[in-house]
């Protein structure tokens, strides 16, 4: 094992300095408001085609970044298999699962399911890497998920559940598991000392291949809606919610570990509702307010530096 690889053998799980806070805040904000862009793309273009355009543009930008900075681009077969696995988990199958699951699942429940990533990451880190489960982090994750559940409880309670809804719920859970599995594989890639920019560019490339195959199999039209709204949302989702957000989040995986970095998924719905309050007049309730408090308490428990 080289010295560089040994240095990356474990995440800097105790460090939460100013740079890490900036990465965390950027991840939460960029992904928290991405629902606006996704909503703006629904209608004319098939959802999976919109996801393909999003990551195709993001992949081009990532490769331009890699080449401009002179990062390594050639890797062995074993690394390419890991890149392909990351592409399947983070840049294709998770999005496909949520798009189709969301057709029959209330958006509130979808948010709750995705916030479970904070708990799934904790469990997978223990099972795969034997990382110690800190009770404080585990408690914070559970409290955060409870908070999101309270935040969306009226929508969840008013939803009727049938076979389609349960099938959609299963797809959303599967999408979350894909996302968390991608976190684990990306952690392995980073521990091997592979440059993050290069690994992300290759992962997005393989993800685009999966999305392209899906669109061909479904016979979707390769079209782009020629409107300022669609093109503007595509640019934001490609640059902000894909290139910048994924780079920030994957860096957090190395700095904080999967369990703590994954807690950012709990805060996405809160940012989304804050934006909805400003743009769409979302009306807050006492239960929603309590849910936000729970989520923030969980955030403090997960991210604060433990006493030495």
N, C-alpha and C positions, 0 to 999 in steps of 0.2 A: 504493500500500500504506500503510495506516495505521501509526502508531507501535506500537500494540498488536499488530497482526498481525506487524510486523517483529520485535518482541520475541519472538514465539513461532515464528519461522521455523525454529528448530532447538532440539532438546531440550537441557536442562541436563545433558548427558551426563556431566559430570565431577563433579557434586555428589552426595554421599551423606552428608547430615547426619543429625541425630537424627530429624527428621520423616520423611525418606525411609526411614530404617531402620525406623521404626514402621509406615509404609505397607507396606514389603516384608514385614515379619514378619506383619502382619495378613493380607496376601494369602495368604501361604504357609499360615498356620494355618487361616484360614476356608475355603479351598478344599481344604486337606489333609485336613480332617476331614469334608468334605461327603459322602464316600462312605458314612458312617454313615447320613445322612439319605436318600441315594439308595437304599441297601439296604433301609431301613425302608419305602420306598414301593412296592417290588416285590411283586406278587401280585394283588390284586383290581383295581386301576385300571391301565389301559393305560399303559405308560411315557410315551408322547408326551402323554397326557392329564395325567399328573402334572407333566410339564415345563410344559404350558400353565398349570395352576393355579399353579405356582411363579412363572412370569413375569407372570401376570395380577396376582397379589397384589403382586409386586415393582414392577410398573408403576404400580399405584395408589399405593403408598408413594412412589415416585419423583416422581409428579406432585404429591402432597401436599407433598413437600419443595420442589419447584420453586415452587409457588404460595405457600407459606408464606414463602419467602425472597425472593420478588419477582423471580425470574430471568426473562429474556426467553423468550417462548414462541412468537412469530411469526417465521417464517423464509421465505426464498424457495424456489422450486422446486428450484434446484440443491442447496441444503442438505438439503431433504427427500429428494432422491434419495440423498444420502450417508447420511442417517439410516436410510433403508430398507436400504441396503447393509450398514450396521453391524448392523441388526436381523437381516438374513438370515444374516450371518456369525457374529456373536457370541451371538445370543440365540435361534437356532432351528436352522439347518442343521448347525452343529457338534455340538450336542447330539443331534440326530436321527441323524447319522452314527455317533456313538459308541455310542448306545443299540443301534442295529441291528448295528453292527460287533462290539460286545461280546458279542452272542449266540453267536458262533462263534469268538471270539478269547480266549485266556487273559487274565485281568486283568493279569498281569505284563507281557505283551507290549503290552497296551493302554497301560500306564503308560510303557513305553519309547517307544512311538510318540508319545504326547503330549509327552514330555520333549523330543522333537525340535523342538518349537516354539522352543526357544532357538536352534537352528541355522537353522531356516526363517526366523525373524525377522531374523537376521543377514544372510542372503542376500537376502531381500526388501527390507530397508532399503538394501542396496547397489544392487540393481537399480532400485528405484523412486525413492529419494531420493539416490542416489549418496553415501551416508554411508560414510566411510572404515571399512574392516574392520580393527579393531585385532587384531593377532595374539594378544594376551593374552586378549581376550574370546573369539575363535574357539577357541583352545586350551581355555579353561575350559569352553565349551559342549560340545566333543567329549568331554572328560574326564568331564563330568557325565553325559552320555548313556551313556558306557561304564560308569560307576558304577551307573546304574539297570539296565543290562543285566546286570551281575554280581549285583545285588541280587535279580533275579527269574530268574536263569539256570536254576535247577532246574525251575521251572514252565514256562519257555519250552522247555527241552530235552525235557521229558517230554510236550509237546503234539504230537499227530499233526496233520500239515497235509494238508488235502484241498482240494477246490475251494471248499467253503463257508468254510473257514478263510482261504484266500487272498482270497476275496471280502470277508470281514469285515475282514481286514487292510487291504485297499484302502479300505474305508469309514472305518476309523480314521485312515488317512493323509489321506483327504479331509477328515475332521473337523478334523484338526490344521491343514490348509491353510486351511480356512474360518476357524478361530480366528486364525491369523496374518494372513490377509487383512483380517479385521476390525480387527486391530491397526493395519495400515497405513492403512485408511480413517479410523479414529478419530484417528490422528496428523494426517492431512490436515484433519479437522474442527477439531481443537484448534488447529492452526496458523492457521486462519482466524479465530481468536478467539471461536469459539462457546462459550458457557458449558458446562462439562462436565456439570452437572446437567441442563440442558435437552437437550443432545445425547443423554445416556443415556436420559432419559425418552422421547424420541421414538424412539430405537433400539429400546427395549424394546416400545414400542407397535407398531411395525411387525413386530417379532419375534413378538409375540402374534398378529398377523394371520396370519402364515405358519403358526404352530402350530395356530390355530383351523381354517384351511383343511385342513391335513393330517388333523386329527381328524375333520372332517366327511367328507372323502373316504374315510377308512378305516372310517367308520361306528362309531367308538368311542362308548361310553356316557359321557355327561357326568355322572359320579358322583365322589363323594369318599368314601373309606373312613372311616366315622364312629368312628374309634378314636383314643385319645390318642397312640399311637405315630405314626400317619399324620399327624395334624394337627400334632403337635409337630415332626415332621421337615419338614413343609411350611412351617411358620413359620420354622424355621432356614434352610432352603434359600432362602426368599424374602427374608428380612431379612439374615441373615449372609452366605450364599454368593452372593447376587445383588446386593442393593442395596449393602451395605457392601464386599464383596469386589471387585465390579466398579468401584466408585468408587475404591477404593484402587489397583487395578491400572491403571486408565486414567489416574490421576494419575501413576503411576510411568512410564507411557509418555512423558509430557511431561518428567518430571524426569530419567529415565535413558536414554531411547531404547528402541526395541523390543528390541534385542539383549540389553541387560542386564536389562530388566524381564522379558523372556521366560524368563530363567533360573529364575525362581520355579517354573516348571512342573517343573523337575528335582527340586525339594525336596518337591513334593506327595506322591509315593509314600512318602518317608521319614517324613513326619508321619503318614500313614495307617498305616504299619506300627508306628510308635511307639504310636499309639492302640490298634492291634490287640494289641500286646504287653500293654497294661494291661487291656484289656477281654476279649480272646479268647485270651490265652495264646500268642501267636505265638512260635515258637521260632527264635531267630537262629542263623545258621551263620557259619562263618569267611568264606565267600565273600560273604555278605550284609554282613558287617562291612567287608570290603575295599571293597565297592561303595559303602557310606556314606562311607568315607574319600575315595574318588575323587570322589564328588559334592560333598563339602565342600571339597576342594581346588579343584575347578572353581568353586565358589561364591566362594572367596577371589580367584581369578584374575579372575573376571568383575566383582566388585563393588568391589574395593579401589581406592582413589584412586591413579592413576598418579603417579609421581614427576615433579616439575616440573623 
